[in-house]
Amino acid sequence: WLDVGGKALIEYLIGIYCKVTSEILVAAKTADKYDKLNVKVCLDDSDLTCPLVGIYTLLKHFSVPG
């Protein structure tokens, strides 16, 4: 992972986002690498690798409080 000031960028971002939301979603092909981050991992169900697949995966799992 990309290191920013001695901390992985994803850990830095999760620290910021957890202050404004109760649920953080991460799209990935496998969940094992994200286990220690304490976030919900949404698995991509496509063989394609591109940002749009991740966005599509997250939108399928996204919920709006109502």
DSSP file with accessible surface (Angstrom, degrees, kcal/mol):
  #  RESIDUE AA STRUCTURE BP1 BP2  ACC     N-H-->O    O-->H-N    N-H-->O    O-->H-N    TCO  KAPPA ALPHA  PHI   PSI    X-CA   Y-CA   Z-CA
    1    1 A W              0   0  129      0, 0.0     2,-0.2     0, 0.0     0, 0.0   0.000 360.0 360.0 360.0 155.6    0.0    0.0    0.0
    2    2 A L        -     0   0  119      1,-0.1     7,-3.2     6,-0.1     2,-0.4  -0.457 360.0-138.2 -69.7 128.7    1.0    3.6   -0.5
    3    3 A D  E     -A    8   0A 104      5,-0.2     2,-0.5    -2,-0.2     5,-0.2  -0.776  20.9-177.5 -94.8 130.6    2.7    5.0    2.6
    4    4 A V  E >  S-A    7   0A  62      3,-3.5     3,-1.1    -2,-0.4     8,-0.0  -0.954  74.5 -24.2-129.3 108.9    1.9    8.5    3.7
    5    5 A G  T 3  S-     0   0   86     -2,-0.5     3,-0.1     1,-0.3    -1,-0.1   0.855 127.4 -47.8  60.8  35.9    3.8    9.8    6.8
    6    6 A G  T 3  S+     0   0   67      1,-0.2     2,-0.4     0, 0.0    -1,-0.3   0.558 124.1  92.8  84.8   7.0    4.5    6.3    8.1
    7    7 A K  E <  S-A    4   0A 100     -3,-1.1    -3,-3.5    -5,-0.0    -1,-0.2  -0.986  84.0-102.2-134.2 143.3    0.9    5.1    7.7
    8    8 A A  E  >  -A    3   0A  14     -2,-0.4     4,-2.2    -5,-0.2     3,-0.4  -0.395  31.2-126.5 -63.0 137.8   -0.8    3.3    4.8
    9    9 A L  H  > S+     0   0   59     -7,-3.2     4,-2.7     1,-0.2     5,-0.2   0.895 109.9  54.9 -54.4 -41.5   -2.9    5.8    2.8
   10   10 A I  H  > S+     0   0   38     -8,-0.3     4,-2.4     1,-0.2    -1,-0.2   0.895 107.9  49.2 -63.5 -36.7   -6.0    3.5    3.2
   11   11 A E  H  > S+     0   0   58     -3,-0.4     4,-2.1     2,-0.2    -1,-0.2   0.906 110.7  50.9 -67.2 -39.7   -5.6    3.6    7.0
   12   12 A Y  H  X S+     0   0  115     -4,-2.2     4,-1.4     2,-0.2    -2,-0.2   0.939 112.5  46.0 -61.1 -47.0   -5.3    7.4    6.9
   13   13 A L  H  X S+     0   0   56     -4,-2.7     4,-3.0     1,-0.2     5,-0.2   0.906 110.1  52.8 -66.6 -40.8   -8.4    7.7    4.8
   14   14 A I  H  X S+     0   0   24     -4,-2.4     4,-2.6     1,-0.2    -1,-0.2   0.912 105.8  55.6 -61.0 -40.5  -10.4    5.3    7.0
   15   15 A G  H  < S+     0   0   28     -4,-2.1     4,-0.3     1,-0.2    -1,-0.2   0.869 112.8  41.9 -59.4 -35.9   -9.4    7.4   10.0
   16   16 A I  H >< S+     0   0   72     -4,-1.4     3,-1.2     2,-0.1     4,-0.3   0.941 115.6  47.8 -75.5 -47.8  -10.9   10.5    8.4
   17   17 A Y  H >X S+     0   0  116     -4,-3.0     3,-1.7     1,-0.3     4,-1.3   0.826 100.5  64.8 -67.5 -30.9  -14.0    8.8    7.0
   18   18 A C  T 3< S+     0   0   76     -4,-2.6    -1,-0.3     1,-0.3    -2,-0.1   0.711  94.6  62.7 -68.6 -13.5  -15.0    7.1   10.2
   19   19 A K  T <4 S+     0   0  173     -3,-1.2    -1,-0.3    -4,-0.3    -2,-0.2   0.681 114.4  31.2 -79.0 -18.5  -15.5   10.5   11.8
   20   20 A V  T <4 S+     0   0  122     -3,-1.7     2,-0.3    -4,-0.3    -2,-0.2   0.478 122.8  36.3-119.6  -5.2  -18.3   11.3    9.4
   21   21 A T     <  -     0   0   67     -4,-1.3    -1,-0.2     1,-0.1     3,-0.1  -0.993  57.1-145.4-147.9 152.4  -19.9    7.9    8.6
   22   22 A S  S    S+     0   0  133     -2,-0.3     2,-0.4     1,-0.2    -4,-0.1   0.606  88.3  51.7 -91.6 -14.0  -20.7    4.8   10.5
   23   23 A E        -     0   0   76     -6,-0.1     2,-0.5    16,-0.0    -1,-0.2  -0.982  60.7-172.6-130.2 125.4  -20.1    2.4    7.6
   24   24 A I        -     0   0   32     -2,-0.4    16,-2.0    14,-0.1     2,-0.4  -0.969  10.5-161.2-116.1 126.3  -17.0    2.3    5.4
   25   25 A L  E     -b   40   0B  35     -2,-0.5     2,-0.4    14,-0.2    16,-0.2  -0.891   5.8-169.0-109.5 140.9  -17.1    0.1    2.3
   26   26 A V  E     -b   41   0B  19     14,-2.3    16,-3.2    -2,-0.4     2,-0.4  -0.996  13.5-145.0-126.8 129.2  -14.1   -1.2    0.3
   27   27 A A  E     +b   42   0B  26     -2,-0.4     2,-0.3    14,-0.2    16,-0.2  -0.815  35.4 150.5 -92.9 133.8  -14.4   -2.9   -3.1
   28   28 A A  E     -b   43   0B   8     14,-2.0    16,-2.6    -2,-0.4     3,-0.1  -0.983  55.4-124.5-156.5 162.3  -11.8   -5.7   -3.7
   29   29 A K  S    S+     0   0   83     -2,-0.3     2,-0.3     1,-0.2    -1,-0.1   0.811 103.4  17.6 -78.2 -34.7  -11.2   -8.9   -5.5
   30   30 A T        -     0   0   82      1,-0.1    -1,-0.2    12,-0.1     3,-0.2  -0.983  64.6-147.8-136.9 151.9  -10.3  -10.7   -2.2
   31   31 A A  S >> S+     0   0   33     -2,-0.3     3,-2.0     1,-0.2     4,-0.5   0.697  76.8  88.3 -92.4 -19.9  -11.0   -9.7    1.4
   32   32 A D  G >4 S+     0   0  112      1,-0.3     3,-1.0     2,-0.2     4,-0.3   0.830  84.6  54.5 -55.2 -36.7   -7.9  -11.1    3.2
   33   33 A K  G 34 S+     0   0  110      1,-0.2    -1,-0.3    -3,-0.2     3,-0.2   0.717 111.4  46.3 -72.8 -14.6   -5.7   -8.0    2.7
   34   34 A Y  G X4 S+     0   0   35     -3,-2.0     3,-1.7     1,-0.1     5,-0.5   0.403  79.2 103.2-107.9   1.2   -8.4   -5.8    4.4
   35   35 A D  G X< S+     0   0  117     -3,-1.0     3,-1.1    -4,-0.5    -1,-0.1   0.876  79.8  51.5 -53.6 -43.4   -9.2   -7.9    7.4
   36   36 A K  G 3  S+     0   0  154     -4,-0.3    -1,-0.3     1,-0.2    -2,-0.1   0.606  95.8  72.2 -74.9  -7.0   -7.2   -5.8    9.9
   37   37 A L  G <  S-     0   0   17     -3,-1.7    -1,-0.2     2,-0.1    -2,-0.2   0.590  93.8-133.9 -87.2  -9.9   -8.8   -2.5    8.7
   38   38 A N    <   +     0   0  159     -3,-1.1     2,-0.3    -4,-0.4   -14,-0.1   0.936  61.2 125.0  58.0  47.5  -12.2   -3.2   10.4
   39   39 A V        -     0   0   25     -5,-0.5     2,-0.5    -4,-0.1    -1,-0.2  -0.899  69.9 -97.5-128.9 161.1  -14.3   -2.2    7.3
   40   40 A K  E     -b   25   0B  90    -16,-2.0   -14,-2.3    -2,-0.3     2,-0.6  -0.710  37.0-151.6 -80.3 125.3  -16.9   -4.0    5.2
   41   41 A V  E     -b   26   0B  33     -2,-0.5     2,-0.6   -16,-0.2   -14,-0.2  -0.882   4.5-159.7-102.5 123.1  -15.3   -5.5    2.1
   42   42 A C  E     -b   27   0B   2    -16,-3.2   -14,-2.0    -2,-0.6     2,-0.3  -0.920  18.9-135.1-102.1 117.6  -17.5   -5.9   -0.9
   43   43 A L  E     -b   28   0B  91     -2,-0.6     2,-0.2   -16,-0.2   -14,-0.2  -0.588  13.2-123.6 -80.7 130.7  -16.2   -8.5   -3.3
   44   44 A D        -     0   0   29    -16,-2.6    10,-0.1    -2,-0.3    -1,-0.1  -0.516  17.1-163.3 -66.0 133.6  -16.1   -7.7   -7.0
   45   45 A D        +     0   0  111     -2,-0.2     2,-0.3     8,-0.2    -1,-0.1   0.155  61.0  89.8-106.0  19.3  -17.9  -10.3   -8.9
   46   46 A S        -     0   0   35      2,-0.2    -2,-0.1     1,-0.1    11,-0.0  -0.861  70.0-141.6-115.0 148.6  -16.4   -9.4  -12.3
   47   47 A D  S    S+     0   0  167     -2,-0.3     2,-0.1     2,-0.1    -1,-0.1   0.628  78.2  98.3 -78.8 -13.8  -13.3  -10.7  -14.0
   48   48 A L        -     0   0  117      1,-0.0     2,-0.6     2,-0.0    -2,-0.2  -0.439  64.7-149.4 -73.2 148.5  -12.6   -7.1  -15.2
   49   49 A T        +     0   0  129     -2,-0.1    -2,-0.1     4,-0.1     3,-0.0  -0.917  47.0 110.6-122.4 101.7  -10.2   -4.9  -13.3
   50   50 A C  S >> S-     0   0   60     -2,-0.6     4,-1.3     1,-0.1     3,-0.9  -0.967  75.4-102.4-162.3 158.8  -11.1   -1.3  -13.5
   51   51 A P  H 3> S+     0   0  107      0, 0.0     4,-2.4     0, 0.0     5,-0.2   0.846 116.1  61.6 -57.1 -34.0  -12.3    1.5  -11.3
   52   52 A L  H 3> S+     0   0  129      1,-0.2     4,-2.7     2,-0.2     5,-0.2   0.857  99.5  55.0 -64.7 -32.4  -15.9    1.3  -12.7
   53   53 A V  H <> S+     0   0   14     -3,-0.9     4,-2.7     2,-0.2    -1,-0.2   0.932 109.2  47.9 -64.9 -43.0  -16.2   -2.3  -11.5
   54   54 A G  H  X S+     0   0   14     -4,-1.3     4,-2.5     2,-0.2    -2,-0.2   0.920 112.2  48.4 -62.7 -43.0  -15.3   -1.2   -8.0
   55   55 A I  H  X S+     0   0   92     -4,-2.4     4,-2.5     2,-0.2    -2,-0.2   0.940 112.3  49.1 -63.2 -44.7  -17.8    1.6   -8.1
   56   56 A Y  H  X S+     0   0  139     -4,-2.7     4,-1.8     1,-0.2    -2,-0.2   0.930 110.9  50.7 -60.2 -44.9  -20.5   -0.7   -9.5
   57   57 A T  H  X S+     0   0    0     -4,-2.7     4,-0.9     1,-0.2    -1,-0.2   0.930 111.7  47.0 -59.7 -45.7  -19.8   -3.2   -6.7
   58   58 A L  H >X S+     0   0   51     -4,-2.5     4,-1.1     1,-0.2     3,-0.6   0.896 107.9  55.5 -66.5 -38.4  -20.0   -0.6   -4.0
   59   59 A L  H 3< S+     0   0  118     -4,-2.5     3,-0.3     1,-0.2    -1,-0.2   0.868 103.5  55.8 -63.4 -33.0  -23.3    0.8   -5.4
   60   60 A K  H 3< S+     0   0   91     -4,-1.8    -1,-0.2     1,-0.2    -2,-0.2   0.804 115.7  37.6 -67.4 -26.5  -24.8   -2.6   -5.2
   61   61 A H  H << S+     0   0   73     -4,-0.9    -1,-0.2    -3,-0.6    -2,-0.2   0.482  92.2 111.1-102.7  -5.7  -24.0   -2.8   -1.4
   62   62 A F     <  -     0   0  127     -4,-1.1     2,-0.4    -3,-0.3    -3,-0.0  -0.447  46.0-169.2 -74.3 139.6  -24.6    0.9   -0.6
   63   63 A S        -     0   0   72     -2,-0.2    -2,-0.0     3,-0.0    -3,-0.0  -0.980  14.2-143.4-130.6 146.8  -27.6    1.7    1.6
   64   64 A V        -     0   0  111     -2,-0.4     2,-0.0     0, 0.0    -2,-0.0  -0.923  27.6-117.2-108.0 126.0  -29.2    5.0    2.5
   65   65 A P              0   0  123      0, 0.0     0, 0.0     0, 0.0     0, 0.0  -0.356 360.0 360.0 -59.1 138.4  -30.5    5.5    6.0
   66   66 A G              0   0  127     -2,-0.0    -3,-0.0     0, 0.0     0, 0.0   0.237 360.0 360.0-150.2 360.0  -34.2    6.0    5.9
